[in-house]
């Protein structure tokens, strides 16, 4: 984690992901517009494993605490070293989410098709092999009547064991026929 700060990971997340819409056309007909929100950073980074879902460290409050450096890599290590070790690979690979979105493949996500238990509630998974790792980004539809999706979980597996593909094995594979990145108009929001 040398040279990486939680604040720099967050700023990179905001600039490369939150200010864009990731537009996918699937099987030539379905459309997905994937949006990232700054309030989701702490959950995607796994801070709920460090702070036991304490709301002071999640959502918009967590975002502000990272920006003002009340929460740092050192502080999360000191607070919960075991939790930090659990999310370390996630933090180290956060910068790879952009590549995952542009080069990854997609499956549906039906928890009933999983052989292992998971608490993840999602509709789709984008996955990509990155060196020895298998990166997964789980997406959930924001509303039933919309094509807007948001990421709900980011999971890294070693990619070398059969169990590492458990989230995508037995799922329905989806063909991405077109992918584009749409720049969102800049907002003058003094809170962010």
Secondary structure, DSSP 8 states (H G I E B T S, - for coil): -TT--HHHHHHHHIIIIITEEEEEEETTTEEEEEE--GGGHHHHHTHHHHTTT-GGGSHHHHHHHHHTTSS-HHHHHHH-HHHHHHHHHHHHTGGGHHHHHHH-EEEE--GGG-SS------SEEEEEEETTEEEEEEEEESSTT--EEEEEEEEEE-SSSGGGGTTTTTS-EE-EEEEEEEE------TT-
